C-alpha cells in the first residue's frame, strides 16, 4: 500500500505513492484514464466511482469511494 503521510503532490509521479493507493486501486484508476496523481486534481470521487463501475460493467465495492476521496 502507498505511503500514509501526505505526499508533495507536485513531486509524486506514481499513483501508488498517494495515501491508501496500492496496486489494485492504481489499476482501477488507470482503467478510467487516471494514470498520474496530477490527474486527480479537481476530480469528484463519486464521478470516478461511477466511471469505474461503467468501465468494469458492474457495481464496485462502495468503499472504493472512500479510497478515491483520500487520494484526491
DSSP file (Angstrom, degrees, kcal/mol; ACC not computed):
  #  RESIDUE AA STRUCTURE BP1 BP2  ACC     N-H-->O    O-->H-N    N-H-->O    O-->H-N    TCO  KAPPA ALPHA  PHI   PSI    X-CA   Y-CA   Z-CA
    1    1 A X              0   0    0      0, 0.0    21,-0.2     0, 0.0     3,-0.1   0.000 360.0 360.0 360.0 156.1    0.0    0.0    0.0
    2    2 A X        -     0   0    0     19,-0.4    18,-0.3    16,-0.2    15,-0.2   0.038 360.0 -64.5 -67.3 179.0    1.1    3.6   -0.6
    3    3 A X        -     0   0    0     13,-0.3    17,-0.4    14,-0.1    18,-0.2  -0.256  33.6-143.8 -65.2 150.9    2.6    5.9    2.0
    4    4 A X  S    S+     0   0    0     15,-0.2     2,-0.2    -3,-0.1    -1,-0.1   0.603  77.1  79.9 -94.2 -12.9    0.5    7.0    5.0
    5    5 A X  S    S-     0   0    0      1,-0.1     2,-0.5    13,-0.0    14,-0.1  -0.585  96.6 -94.0 -90.0 158.5    1.9   10.6    5.1
    6    6 A X        -     0   0    0     -2,-0.2     2,-0.1    12,-0.1    -2,-0.1  -0.577  45.1-143.6 -73.5 121.7    0.7   13.3    2.8
    7    7 A X        -     0   0    0     -2,-0.5     2,-1.1    -4,-0.1    12,-0.0  -0.389  24.9-100.3 -81.1 161.7    3.0   13.5   -0.2
    8    8 A X    >>  -     0   0    0      1,-0.2     3,-1.9    -2,-0.1     4,-1.2  -0.741  36.9-155.4 -77.1 104.3    4.0   16.6   -2.0
    9    9 A X  T 34 S+     0   0    0     -2,-1.1    -1,-0.2     1,-0.3    -2,-0.0   0.652  86.9  62.0 -64.8 -15.3    1.6   16.2   -4.9
   10   10 A X  T 34 S+     0   0    0      1,-0.2    -1,-0.3    27,-0.0    28,-0.1   0.747 111.8  36.5 -79.2 -22.7    3.7   18.3   -7.2
   11   11 A X  T <4 S+     0   0    0     -3,-1.9     2,-0.3     2,-0.0    -2,-0.2   0.561  90.9 102.8-106.7  -9.4    6.6   15.8   -7.0
   12   12 A X     <  +     0   0    0     -4,-1.2    26,-0.2     1,-0.1    25,-0.1  -0.585  37.8 172.9 -76.8 131.7    4.7   12.5   -6.8
   13   13 A X        +     0   0    0     -2,-0.3     2,-0.4    24,-0.1    -1,-0.1   0.526  57.0  64.9-116.1  -9.9    4.8   10.6  -10.1
   14   14 A X    >   -     0   0    0      1,-0.1     3,-1.6    22,-0.1     4,-0.2  -0.935  69.8-139.6-118.2 138.9    3.2    7.3   -9.2
   15   15 A X  G >  S+     0   0    0     -2,-0.4     3,-2.1     1,-0.3     6,-0.2   0.877 103.8  64.2 -58.0 -37.5   -0.4    6.7   -8.0
   16   16 A X  G 3  S+     0   0    0      1,-0.3   -13,-0.3   -14,-0.1    -1,-0.3   0.624  89.6  67.5 -65.2 -12.5    1.0    4.2   -5.5
   17   17 A X  G <  S+     0   0    0     -3,-1.6    -1,-0.3   -15,-0.2     2,-0.2   0.535  84.3  91.7 -84.0  -6.2    2.8    7.0   -3.7
   18   18 A X  S X  S-     0   0    0     -3,-2.1     3,-1.6    -4,-0.2   -16,-0.2  -0.558  95.5 -84.8 -84.4 153.3   -0.5    8.5   -2.7
   19   19 A X  T 3  S+     0   0    0      1,-0.2   -15,-0.2    51,-0.2    -1,-0.1  -0.312 110.2   3.7 -57.3 136.2   -2.1    7.6    0.7
   20   20 A X  T 3  S+     0   0    0    -17,-0.4     2,-0.7   -18,-0.3    -1,-0.2   0.490  96.6 127.0  70.2   6.9   -4.2    4.4    0.5
   21   21 A X    <   +     0   0    0     -3,-1.6   -19,-0.4   -18,-0.2    -1,-0.2  -0.851  28.8 164.6-102.9 114.4   -3.3    3.6   -3.1
   22   22 A X     >  -     0   0    0     -2,-0.7     4,-2.4   -21,-0.2     5,-0.2  -0.396  56.3 -77.1-108.4-168.8   -2.0    0.2   -3.8
   23   23 A X  H  > S+     0   0    0      1,-0.2     4,-2.2     2,-0.2     5,-0.1   0.881 126.8  51.4 -60.9 -40.4   -1.6   -1.8   -7.0
   24   24 A X  H  > S+     0   0    0      2,-0.2     4,-2.1     1,-0.2    -1,-0.2   0.942 113.5  41.4 -66.5 -49.0   -5.3   -2.7   -7.3
   25   25 A X  H  > S+     0   0    0      2,-0.2     4,-2.8     1,-0.2     5,-0.2   0.882 113.2  54.9 -67.9 -36.9   -6.7    0.8   -6.8
   26   26 A X  H  X S+     0   0    0     -4,-2.4     4,-2.3     1,-0.2    -1,-0.2   0.915 108.6  49.1 -60.3 -41.6   -3.9    2.2   -9.1
   27   27 A X  H  X S+     0   0    0     -4,-2.2     4,-1.8    -5,-0.2    -2,-0.2   0.899 110.2  51.3 -64.0 -40.3   -5.0   -0.3  -11.8
   28   28 A X  H  X S+     0   0    0     -4,-2.1     4,-0.9     2,-0.2    -2,-0.2   0.929 110.3  48.5 -61.8 -45.3   -8.7    0.8  -11.3
   29   29 A X  H ><>S+     0   0    0     -4,-2.8     5,-2.7     1,-0.2     3,-0.8   0.901 109.2  52.8 -62.3 -40.3   -7.7    4.4  -11.7
   30   30 A X  H ><5S+     0   0    0     -4,-2.3     3,-1.6     1,-0.2    -1,-0.2   0.851 100.7  62.2 -64.5 -33.6   -5.7    3.7  -14.8
   31   31 A X  H 3<5S+     0   0    0     -4,-1.8    -1,-0.2     1,-0.3    -2,-0.2   0.813 107.5  44.3 -59.5 -29.7   -8.8    1.9  -16.3
   32   32 A X  T <<5S-     0   0    0     -4,-0.9    -1,-0.3    -3,-0.8    -2,-0.2   0.141 129.3 -93.0-106.1  19.8  -10.7    5.2  -16.1
   33   33 A X  T < 5S+     0   0    0     -3,-1.6     2,-0.9     1,-0.2    -3,-0.2   0.535  86.6 125.0  90.5   7.0   -7.9    7.3  -17.5
   34   34 A X      < +     0   0    0     -5,-2.7    -1,-0.2    -6,-0.2    -2,-0.2  -0.832  18.1 149.5-101.4  98.4   -6.1    8.5  -14.3
   35   35 A X        +     0   0    0     -2,-0.9     2,-0.3     1,-0.1   -20,-0.2   0.319  60.7  44.6-112.5   6.7   -2.5    7.4  -14.8
   36   36 A X  S >  S-     0   0    0    -22,-0.1     3,-2.0    -3,-0.1     4,-0.3  -0.990  79.8-121.8-149.6 141.2   -0.8   10.1  -12.8
   37   37 A X  G >  S+     0   0    0     -2,-0.3     3,-1.9     1,-0.3     4,-0.4   0.829 110.3  64.3 -53.3 -34.1   -1.5   11.7   -9.4
   38   38 A X  G >  S+     0   0    0      1,-0.3     3,-1.0   -26,-0.2    -1,-0.3   0.761  90.6  65.7 -62.8 -24.1   -1.8   15.1  -11.0
   39   39 A X  G <  S+     0   0    0     -3,-2.0    -1,-0.3     1,-0.2    -2,-0.2   0.559  90.0  66.4 -76.0  -6.9   -4.8   13.9  -13.0
   40   40 A X  G X  S+     0   0    0     -3,-1.9     3,-2.3    -4,-0.3    -1,-0.2   0.666  72.3 116.4 -83.9 -17.3   -6.8   13.6   -9.7
   41   41 A X  T <  S+     0   0    0     -3,-1.0     3,-0.1    -4,-0.4    31,-0.0  -0.296  89.0   1.4 -57.8 126.4   -6.7   17.3   -9.1
   42   42 A X  T 3  S+     0   0    0      1,-0.2    -1,-0.3    30,-0.2     2,-0.1   0.464  97.7 140.0  77.5   2.0  -10.2   18.7   -9.1
   43   43 A X    <   -     0   0    0     -3,-2.3     2,-0.6     1,-0.1    -1,-0.2  -0.412  53.1-126.3 -77.8 154.6  -11.9   15.3   -9.7
   44   44 A X     >  -     0   0    0      1,-0.1     4,-2.2    -2,-0.1     3,-0.3  -0.898  10.7-148.5 -99.2 120.9  -15.1   14.2   -8.0
   45   45 A X  H  > S+     0   0    0     -2,-0.6     4,-2.2     1,-0.2    -1,-0.1   0.833  97.8  54.0 -61.7 -31.7  -14.6   10.9   -6.2
   46   46 A X  H  > S+     0   0    0      2,-0.2     4,-2.3     1,-0.2    -1,-0.2   0.885 109.1  48.0 -69.7 -37.7  -18.3    9.9   -6.8
   47   47 A X  H  > S+     0   0    0     -3,-0.3     4,-2.4     2,-0.2    -2,-0.2   0.878 110.7  51.3 -68.7 -37.9  -17.9   10.5  -10.6
   48   48 A X  H  X S+     0   0    0     -4,-2.2     4,-2.3     2,-0.2    -2,-0.2   0.918 110.0  50.4 -62.2 -42.8  -14.7    8.5  -10.6
   49   49 A X  H  X S+     0   0    0     -4,-2.2     4,-2.4     2,-0.2    -2,-0.2   0.932 110.9  47.9 -60.8 -47.5  -16.5    5.7   -8.8
   50   50 A X  H  X S+     0   0    0     -4,-2.3     4,-2.3     1,-0.2    -1,-0.2   0.904 110.7  51.8 -61.6 -41.5  -19.4    5.7  -11.4
   51   51 A X  H  X S+     0   0    0     -4,-2.4     4,-2.5     1,-0.2    -1,-0.2   0.893 109.7  49.9 -62.1 -39.4  -16.9    5.8  -14.3
   52   52 A X  H  X S+     0   0    0     -4,-2.3     4,-2.5     2,-0.2     5,-0.3   0.922 109.2  51.0 -65.0 -44.3  -15.2    2.7  -12.8
   53   53 A X  H  X>S+     0   0    0     -4,-2.4     4,-1.4     1,-0.2     5,-1.1   0.917 112.8  46.3 -59.7 -43.7  -18.4    0.8  -12.4
   54   54 A X  H  <5S+     0   0    0     -4,-2.3    -1,-0.2     1,-0.2    -2,-0.2   0.923 112.1  51.5 -63.2 -44.4  -19.3    1.6  -16.0
   55   55 A X  H  <5S+     0   0    0     -4,-2.5    -2,-0.2     1,-0.2    -1,-0.2   0.887 115.9  38.7 -63.2 -41.2  -15.9    0.6  -17.2
   56   56 A X  H  <5S-     0   0    0     -4,-2.5    -1,-0.2     2,-0.2    -2,-0.2   0.624 108.9-122.8 -87.9 -12.4  -15.9   -2.8  -15.4
   57   57 A X  T  <5S+     0   0    0     -4,-1.4     2,-0.3    -5,-0.3    -3,-0.2   0.619  79.1  57.6  85.3  12.6  -19.5   -3.5  -16.2
   58   58 A X  S   <S-     0   0    0     -5,-1.1     2,-0.3    -6,-0.2    -2,-0.2  -0.976  94.8 -72.1-160.9 169.7  -20.8   -3.9  -12.6
   59   59 A X        -     0   0    0     -2,-0.3     2,-0.2    -3,-0.1    -9,-0.1  -0.514  45.6-146.8 -71.3 130.7  -21.0   -2.2   -9.3
   60   60 A X        -     0   0    0     -2,-0.3    -7,-0.1   -11,-0.2    -1,-0.0  -0.639  39.5 -77.5 -92.4 153.6  -17.7   -2.0   -7.5
   61   61 A X    >   -     0   0    0     -2,-0.2     3,-2.1     1,-0.2     4,-0.2  -0.306  42.1-133.5 -50.6 125.1  -17.5   -2.1   -3.7
   62   62 A X  T >> S+     0   0    0      1,-0.3     3,-1.6     2,-0.2     4,-0.6   0.640  97.7  79.5 -63.5 -13.4  -18.6    1.3   -2.5
   63   63 A X  H 3> S+     0   0    0      1,-0.3     4,-1.4     2,-0.2     3,-0.4   0.714  77.2  75.3 -65.9 -16.3  -15.6    1.5   -0.1
   64   64 A X  H <> S+     0   0    0     -3,-2.1     4,-2.7     1,-0.2    -1,-0.3   0.824  84.9  63.8 -61.8 -30.7  -13.6    2.5   -3.2
   65   65 A X  H <> S+     0   0    0     -3,-1.6     4,-2.6    -4,-0.2    -1,-0.2   0.920 100.5  50.8 -58.7 -43.7  -15.3    5.9   -3.0
   66   66 A X  H  X S+     0   0    0     -4,-0.6     4,-2.3    -3,-0.4    -1,-0.2   0.895 109.7  49.8 -61.3 -40.4  -13.5    6.4    0.4
   67   67 A X  H  X S+     0   0    0     -4,-1.4     4,-2.3     2,-0.2    -1,-0.2   0.922 110.8  49.3 -64.8 -43.8  -10.2    5.5   -1.2
   68   68 A X  H  X S+     0   0    0     -4,-2.7     4,-2.3     1,-0.2    -2,-0.2   0.904 109.8  52.4 -61.6 -40.5  -10.8    7.9   -4.1
   69   69 A X  H  < S+     0   0    0     -4,-2.6    -2,-0.2     1,-0.2    -1,-0.2   0.925 110.1  47.9 -60.3 -45.0  -11.7   10.6   -1.5
   70   70 A X  H  < S+     0   0    0     -4,-2.3    -1,-0.2     1,-0.2   -51,-0.2   0.880 111.8  50.2 -64.2 -38.2   -8.4   10.1    0.3
   71   71 A X  H  <        0   0    0     -4,-2.3    -1,-0.2     1,-0.3    -2,-0.2   0.881 360.0 360.0 -69.2 -37.9   -6.4   10.1   -2.9
   72   72 A X     <        0   0    0     -4,-2.3    -1,-0.3    -5,-0.2   -30,-0.2   0.486 360.0 360.0 -74.7 360.0   -8.0   13.4   -4.1
